[in-house]
Every structure is written in C-alpha cells, then in structure tokens.
C-alpha cells in the first residue's frame, strides 16, 4: 500500500533535456500533419493523398508510431512541472496563470486563425473566388479549436488537479520509481483500458466542440497522472540509461516486427481497416496493445536516454525551445499556406511532401521565434 506525505516539495527547476525533447516532439507534430496532408491516414484541414502504396505504407507507419507516443509524452512532460508551479504560486495565481497562458491562444485560434485557414482552403482548394469578408458572412465554425484541443485538455487537467489536491488535503502518494517490468505492466493495463474505451469511442470519434478524440484519452489522462507522480517522487533523478536503452530496443521490436505482423494479419483475414479503430474486434485489440506498448517504450527511452546524452543546450536550441509553444499554435497556418501555394504543382503528392515538410519546420520555427519577441505576447506564450 502506498503511503502519503505532505506534498510541498514536488518538482525541481527546469530540466534542459526535457526542453530539448519538447522541441523534437514539436518537429514531429509538424511532420505528422504534413504526412497526413499528402498521404498518411488521418483528418486535416486540407488533404491531397498520394495513391502510391510504396509511399502510403511507410507514411502510415510514421503517423501510427507518432500517435502512439507524441501527444501522450506532451501531457507527461507538462505534468512534470505542475506540482512545483502550484505550490509556488498558490491556487488563485496558478489558475489565473493557466487561464491566461491557455485561454488566450484558444480564443486567438478559434476566432482568428481557424477562420483564416478555412477560408484559404475554401478559396484556393475549393476554387471559390470570394473575399474573406464574404466567406465570414456564411461562416458557422467559430467554436472550433483544431490542434489546440491539446491546450483545452491541458487546461481541464490542471483544473482537475487543483480540485483533487484541495479535496485530498495537500497530500501526495509516495511511489518507488518503477522498474522496466512495472513499466511494461503499466503499458498492458493501459492497453486493456484503451481497447475497452474504443468499443464505445473508436478512433476518429470526436467530442465537439472540444476536438477530443476520446479513443486516445486513456493514455493522455494516465500519462498526465504519471507525470504528477513522477514529479512528486523525483523519478527522473533515478532514471537509468540502461533502462532507457532496453525500452528503446523494445520499441524497435514493436515497430519493425509488431507492425508488419499486424499488417500481415490484416491482409490474411481481409477484414475492414476500420476494425483497427475500435469495437469488439481482434484488430482493435491488437492495435490497442501495439500502440500502448510502443508508446510507453518510446517515452521511457526518450526520457531516460536523453537525460544522460542530451542534457545540454546551445543558444540555438534554447531559442527553439522558447518558441516551441508558439510553433505548435501557428504551424497549421504555415502548412496550409504552403500547401495552397503548391496546389497547382502537377506532380504526385509525395514530391510535394518533400517540399512541405522541411519548409514547414523552418518557417514555423522562424515565425514562432518572431512571435515570442512581441511585447505582451511573450508573457503568454
């Protein structure tokens, strides 16, 4: 049975390798949406899918691996610094800070960025020669948050955290840092929960207007909780390189053996691809287990290995880290603008991806770097 202790000394100050990982995850988010634009499965503001199987299969693997860990990792990393911030600022200042930092981007995205992006797709991809003001007269999508569903969820998670802490009487659970077998057990339990949730809420089912795909939220919620526990118990200080390396090899096995095995079963049984998304299907169970074991292994490998190998930061890397949140907010605008510029280029979409992906990263970080220098804005993002 876990014991309790007064929770007043949770987390340590910023850890450089965590900031570095956030930059890498932000790059993966940009690439993820670029791949979906030109061939990988998934929804996006604009899509122009390639029909080349030789491209679609690796693109599908790329987004599947990303989905297994990158947003869950964001939630875990965000949770690592929640307890320290809460106990330093107190309830009112903590909540007001979160409302400012998360609320302003949500309003900006819903009422400015989202309509602009939808207009660009309607005007140039849909070939409707109208002005922006004409578009707005018939626009009815004001309460939409796109990729900022993550910010919405993070705000809600922080509010729930405050409520739980107040109800629990400022106590936090003490847990020993988990071993690799315990991490794999956690992945197994998470897999079962994910499979059960997806019987009702399959992948693709979205709770509007929040944009929450509840089929993925079991991982997000539990990893946020893990991040809180890790912060209160100083787990990262105990992270061993050999554990990270072992989990990295485990992830390699699930990606390059497990994923092809799932594909082979799909081809053999010839069942609908949609069965992987949820429901009482063998495919849904296989995918839930593959996804969660892969995701947990990659997250552990990233944190444990980077702690020992990437805990330094150049001036350039610091600037990328400082602008990462702005990049997350603005990258859809960059990708859509670029894809509209490429729309009349008569080549297979795969070649457009080769242009969109690197330019999307470079321009998004350049724009984000400029935005965080704007007085006032830099206090929020």
C-alpha positions as CSV (number, residue, x, y, z in Angstrom):
1,X,0.0,0.0,0.0
2,X,1.4,3.4,-0.9
3,X,2.0,5.9,1.9
4,X,1.2,9.6,1.9
5,X,3.3,12.6,2.7
6,X,2.8,16.3,2.7
7,X,3.3,17.5,-0.8
8,X,5.2,20.7,-0.7
9,X,8.5,19.8,-2.4
10,X,7.4,18.4,-5.7
11,X,9.5,19.1,-8.7
12,X,12.9,20.6,-9.5
13,X,13.5,23.6,-11.7
14,X,13.6,23.3,-15.5
15,X,15.5,20.3,-16.9
16,X,17.3,21.0,-20.1
17,X,16.8,17.7,-21.8
18,X,13.0,17.9,-21.2
19,X,13.0,21.2,-23.2
20,X,15.0,19.5,-25.9
21,X,12.5,16.7,-26.1
22,X,9.7,19.2,-26.4
23,X,11.4,20.7,-29.4
24,X,11.8,17.3,-31.0
25,X,8.1,16.5,-30.3
26,X,7.0,19.8,-31.9
27,X,9.0,18.9,-35.0
28,X,7.2,15.6,-35.1
29,X,3.8,17.3,-34.8
30,X,4.7,19.4,-37.9
31,X,5.8,16.3,-39.8
32,X,2.8,14.4,-38.7
33,X,0.4,16.9,-40.2
34,X,2.5,17.3,-43.3
35,X,2.3,13.5,-43.9
36,X,-1.4,13.4,-43.3
37,X,-1.8,16.2,-45.9
38,X,-0.2,14.2,-48.7
39,X,-0.9,10.5,-48.0
40,X,-1.0,9.2,-44.4
41,X,-4.4,8.4,-42.9
42,X,-6.0,11.0,-40.7
43,X,-8.0,14.2,-40.8
44,X,-6.6,17.6,-41.6
45,X,-7.8,21.0,-43.0
46,X,-6.6,20.1,-46.5
47,X,-5.6,16.7,-47.9
48,X,-4.2,15.6,-51.3
49,X,-3.5,12.0,-50.8
50,X,-1.0,10.0,-52.9
51,X,-2.1,6.7,-54.3
52,X,1.4,5.1,-54.3
53,X,1.4,2.2,-51.9
54,X,5.2,2.3,-51.6
55,X,4.7,5.8,-50.0
56,X,1.4,5.2,-48.1
57,X,2.7,2.3,-46.1
58,X,5.8,4.0,-44.6
59,X,3.8,7.2,-44.1
60,X,1.1,5.2,-42.3
61,X,3.8,3.6,-40.1
62,X,5.3,7.0,-39.4
63,X,2.0,8.6,-38.2
64,X,1.0,5.4,-36.3
65,X,4.3,5.5,-34.3
66,X,3.9,9.2,-33.7
67,X,0.3,8.8,-32.5
68,X,1.4,6.1,-30.1
69,X,3.5,8.4,-28.0
70,X,4.0,12.1,-29.0
71,X,0.8,13.7,-27.6
72,X,0.9,11.4,-24.5
73,X,4.5,12.5,-24.0
74,X,3.5,16.1,-24.2
75,X,1.0,15.5,-21.4
76,X,3.5,13.7,-19.2
77,X,6.2,16.5,-19.7
78,X,3.6,19.2,-19.0
79,X,2.6,17.4,-15.7
80,X,6.2,17.2,-14.5
81,X,6.2,20.9,-13.6
82,X,2.6,21.3,-12.5
83,X,3.1,20.5,-8.7
84,X,6.1,22.8,-8.3
85,X,4.2,25.6,-10.0
86,X,1.1,25.0,-8.0
87,X,2.8,25.1,-4.6
88,X,4.9,28.1,-5.6
89,X,2.0,30.2,-6.8
90,X,-1.0,29.1,-4.8
91,X,-4.4,28.3,-6.1
92,X,-5.6,31.6,-7.5
93,X,-2.3,32.6,-9.1
94,X,-1.8,29.2,-10.5
95,X,-5.3,29.0,-12.1
96,X,-5.1,32.6,-13.4
97,X,-1.7,31.9,-14.9
98,X,-3.1,28.8,-16.7
99,X,-6.2,30.6,-17.9
100,X,-4.1,33.4,-19.4
101,X,-1.5,31.0,-20.9
102,X,-4.0,28.6,-22.4
103,X,-7.2,30.7,-22.7
104,X,-5.7,33.5,-24.9
105,X,-4.3,31.0,-27.5
106,X,-7.6,29.2,-27.6
107,X,-9.5,32.4,-28.3
108,X,-7.0,33.5,-30.9
109,X,-7.1,30.2,-32.7
110,X,-10.9,29.8,-32.7
111,X,-11.8,33.4,-33.7
112,X,-8.8,34.4,-35.9
113,X,-6.6,31.6,-37.1
114,X,-9.2,28.9,-37.7
115,X,-11.5,31.1,-39.9
116,X,-8.4,32.3,-41.9
117,X,-7.2,28.7,-42.6
118,X,-10.7,27.5,-43.5
119,X,-11.0,30.5,-45.9
120,X,-7.7,29.6,-47.6
121,X,-8.8,26.0,-48.2
122,X,-12.3,27.1,-49.4
123,X,-10.9,29.8,-51.6
124,X,-7.9,28.1,-53.2
125,X,-8.6,24.3,-52.9
126,X,-12.3,24.7,-53.3
127,X,-11.8,27.3,-56.1
128,X,-14.5,29.7,-54.8
129,X,-13.5,33.2,-55.9
130,X,-14.8,35.1,-52.9
131,X,-13.3,37.6,-50.4
132,X,-12.6,36.8,-46.8
133,X,-15.4,39.1,-45.7
134,X,-17.9,37.3,-48.0
135,X,-16.7,34.0,-46.5
136,X,-17.3,35.2,-43.0
137,X,-20.9,36.1,-43.8
138,X,-21.7,32.4,-44.1
139,X,-19.2,31.0,-41.6
140,X,-20.6,29.0,-38.7
141,X,-17.5,27.3,-37.3
142,X,-16.5,29.8,-34.6
143,X,-16.2,27.3,-31.7
144,X,-13.5,25.1,-33.2
145,X,-10.1,24.6,-31.8
146,X,-8.3,22.3,-34.2
147,X,-4.9,21.3,-32.9
148,X,-5.4,23.3,-29.7
149,X,-7.6,20.5,-28.4
150,X,-4.4,19.7,-26.5
151,X,-4.4,23.1,-24.8
152,X,-8.1,22.7,-23.9
153,X,-7.4,19.3,-22.4
154,X,-4.3,20.6,-20.5
155,X,-6.3,23.4,-19.0
156,X,-9.0,21.0,-17.9
157,X,-6.4,18.6,-16.5
158,X,-4.8,21.4,-14.5
159,X,-8.2,22.5,-13.1
160,X,-9.0,18.9,-12.0
161,X,-5.5,18.6,-10.4
162,X,-6.2,21.7,-8.3
163,X,-9.6,20.3,-7.2
164,X,-8.2,16.9,-6.3
165,X,-5.3,18.4,-4.3
166,X,-7.7,20.6,-2.4
167,X,-10.1,17.6,-1.7
168,X,-7.2,15.3,-0.7
169,X,-5.9,17.8,1.8
170,X,-2.5,18.6,0.2
171,X,-1.3,15.0,0.4
172,X,0.5,13.2,-2.4
173,X,1.3,9.5,-2.8
174,X,4.8,8.1,-2.5
175,X,5.8,5.6,-5.0
176,X,9.1,3.9,-5.7
177,X,10.5,4.5,-9.2
178,X,9.1,1.8,-11.4
179,X,11.3,-1.0,-12.9
180,X,11.1,-2.0,-16.6
181,X,8.7,-4.9,-15.8
182,X,6.4,-2.4,-13.9
183,X,6.5,-0.1,-16.9
184,X,5.5,-2.9,-19.2
185,X,2.7,-3.9,-16.8
186,X,1.5,-0.3,-16.9
187,X,1.5,-0.5,-20.7
188,X,-0.5,-3.7,-20.6
189,X,-3.1,-2.2,-18.2
190,X,-3.3,0.9,-20.4
191,X,-3.8,-1.3,-23.5
192,X,-6.8,-3.1,-21.9
193,X,-8.4,0.2,-20.9
194,X,-7.8,1.7,-24.3
195,X,-9.4,-1.3,-26.0
196,X,-12.4,-1.1,-23.7
197,X,-12.8,2.6,-24.3
198,X,-12.6,2.2,-28.0
199,X,-15.5,-0.2,-28.0
200,X,-17.7,2.9,-27.4
201,X,-15.4,5.7,-28.7
202,X,-13.4,4.3,-31.7
203,X,-10.5,6.3,-33.1
204,X,-11.9,9.1,-35.1
205,X,-14.9,9.7,-32.8
206,X,-14.5,13.3,-31.7
207,X,-16.2,15.2,-28.8
208,X,-17.2,18.5,-30.2
209,X,-16.6,21.4,-29.9
210,X,-13.5,20.5,-27.8
211,X,-12.0,18.3,-30.5
212,X,-11.2,15.5,-28.1
213,X,-10.7,12.0,-29.7
214,X,-11.7,10.0,-26.6
215,X,-10.3,6.9,-28.0
216,X,-6.8,8.3,-27.3
217,X,-7.6,9.9,-23.9
218,X,-6.9,6.9,-21.7
219,X,-3.3,7.4,-22.5
220,X,-3.3,11.1,-22.1
221,X,-5.0,11.0,-18.7
222,X,-2.9,8.3,-17.3
223,X,0.4,9.7,-18.5
224,X,-0.6,13.1,-17.1
225,X,-1.1,11.4,-13.7
226,X,2.2,9.5,-14.1
227,X,3.9,12.9,-14.7
228,X,2.4,14.3,-11.5
229,X,3.6,11.2,-9.5
230,X,7.0,11.3,-11.1
231,X,7.4,15.0,-10.1
232,X,6.3,14.4,-6.5
233,X,8.7,11.4,-6.2
234,X,11.6,12.7,-8.2
235,X,11.6,9.7,-10.6
236,X,13.6,11.4,-13.3
237,X,16.6,11.7,-11.0
238,X,16.6,7.9,-10.7
239,X,16.2,7.3,-14.5
240,X,18.9,4.9,-15.7
241,X,20.5,4.9,-19.1
242,X,20.4,1.1,-19.4
243,X,16.6,1.1,-18.7
244,X,16.1,3.6,-21.5
245,X,18.2,1.6,-23.9
246,X,16.3,-1.6,-23.1
247,X,13.0,0.2,-23.8
248,X,14.4,1.6,-27.0
249,X,15.1,-1.9,-28.3
250,X,11.7,-3.0,-27.2
251,X,10.2,-0.1,-29.2
252,X,12.3,-1.1,-32.2
253,X,10.9,-4.6,-32.0
254,X,7.2,-3.4,-31.8
255,X,7.7,-1.1,-34.7
256,X,9.6,-3.3,-37.1
257,X,8.2,-6.7,-36.1
258,X,4.9,-5.9,-34.4
259,X,3.6,-3.5,-37.0
260,X,4.3,-5.7,-40.1
261,X,2.8,-8.7,-38.2
262,X,-0.4,-6.7,-37.7
263,X,-0.4,-5.8,-41.4
264,X,0.1,-9.4,-42.4
265,X,-2.9,-10.4,-40.2
266,X,-4.9,-7.7,-41.8
267,X,-4.1,-9.0,-45.3
268,X,-4.7,-12.6,-44.3
269,X,-8.1,-12.0,-42.7
270,X,-9.1,-9.3,-45.2
271,X,-11.3,-7.6,-42.6
272,X,-12.1,-3.9,-42.9
273,X,-9.3,-1.5,-41.9
274,X,-11.9,0.4,-39.7
275,X,-11.8,-2.6,-37.3
276,X,-8.5,-1.4,-36.1
277,X,-10.1,1.8,-34.8
278,X,-12.3,0.2,-32.2
279,X,-15.2,-2.2,-31.4
280,X,-15.2,-5.8,-30.4
281,X,-12.6,-6.9,-33.0
282,X,-9.3,-8.7,-32.9
283,X,-7.8,-5.9,-34.9
284,X,-8.9,-3.3,-32.4
285,X,-7.3,-5.3,-29.5
286,X,-4.1,-5.9,-31.5
287,X,-3.8,-2.2,-32.3
288,X,-4.5,-1.0,-28.8
289,X,-1.8,-3.3,-27.4
290,X,0.7,-2.4,-30.1
291,X,0.1,1.3,-29.7
292,X,0.4,1.5,-26.0
293,X,3.4,-0.8,-25.6
294,X,5.1,1.1,-28.4
295,X,4.2,4.5,-26.9
296,X,5.3,3.7,-23.4
297,X,8.6,2.2,-24.6
298,X,9.4,5.3,-26.7
299,X,8.5,7.7,-24.0
300,X,10.7,5.9,-21.4
301,X,13.5,5.6,-23.9
302,X,13.4,9.3,-24.8
303,X,13.4,10.5,-21.2
304,X,15.9,8.1,-19.8
305,X,18.4,8.2,-22.7
306,X,18.2,12.0,-23.2
307,X,18.7,12.6,-19.5
308,X,22.2,11.1,-19.9
309,X,23.0,12.2,-23.5
310,X,21.1,15.4,-24.3
311,X,21.1,17.5,-21.1
312,X,23.0,20.4,-22.6
313,X,21.5,23.2,-24.7
314,X,23.1,25.6,-27.2
315,X,21.9,29.2,-27.8
316,X,20.2,28.0,-31.0
317,X,18.4,25.1,-29.1
318,X,17.3,27.5,-26.4
319,X,15.7,29.7,-29.0
320,X,13.9,26.8,-30.5
321,X,12.7,25.7,-27.0
322,X,11.5,29.2,-26.2
323,X,9.3,29.3,-29.4
324,X,8.0,25.7,-29.3
325,X,4.6,26.6,-27.9
326,X,4.1,29.4,-30.5
327,X,5.2,26.9,-33.2
328,X,2.6,24.4,-32.0
329,X,-0.1,27.1,-32.3
330,X,1.0,28.5,-35.6
331,X,2.2,25.5,-37.6
332,X,-1.2,24.7,-39.1
333,X,-1.3,28.1,-40.7
334,X,2.2,27.6,-42.1
335,X,1.4,24.2,-43.5
336,X,-1.9,25.2,-45.1
337,X,-0.4,28.3,-46.6
338,X,2.4,26.3,-48.2
339,X,0.1,23.5,-49.4
340,X,-2.1,26.2,-51.1
341,X,1.0,27.5,-52.8
342,X,1.8,24.0,-54.0
343,X,-1.8,23.2,-55.1
344,X,-1.3,23.7,-58.8
345,X,2.0,21.9,-59.0
346,X,1.3,18.9,-61.2
347,X,3.3,16.2,-59.5
348,X,2.5,13.3,-57.2
349,X,1.7,14.5,-53.7
350,X,4.7,12.6,-52.4
351,X,7.0,15.2,-54.1
352,X,5.0,18.0,-52.5
353,X,5.6,16.4,-49.1
354,X,9.4,16.6,-49.7
355,X,8.9,20.4,-50.1
356,X,6.3,20.9,-47.4
357,X,7.9,19.0,-44.6
358,X,11.3,20.9,-44.4
359,X,9.8,24.3,-45.3
360,X,7.0,23.8,-42.7
361,X,9.6,23.2,-40.0
362,X,11.9,26.0,-40.9
363,X,9.1,28.6,-41.4
364,X,7.1,27.5,-38.4
365,X,10.1,27.9,-36.0
366,X,11.1,31.2,-37.7
367,X,7.6,32.6,-37.3
368,X,7.4,31.3,-33.7
369,X,10.7,32.9,-32.9
370,X,9.4,36.2,-34.1
371,X,6.1,36.0,-32.3
372,X,7.6,35.3,-28.8
373,X,9.6,38.5,-29.2
374,X,6.4,40.6,-29.4
375,X,5.9,42.6,-26.1
376,X,2.9,41.3,-24.3
377,X,2.6,38.1,-26.4
378,X,5.9,36.8,-24.8
379,X,4.2,36.9,-21.4
380,X,1.6,34.4,-22.6
381,X,3.5,32.1,-25.0
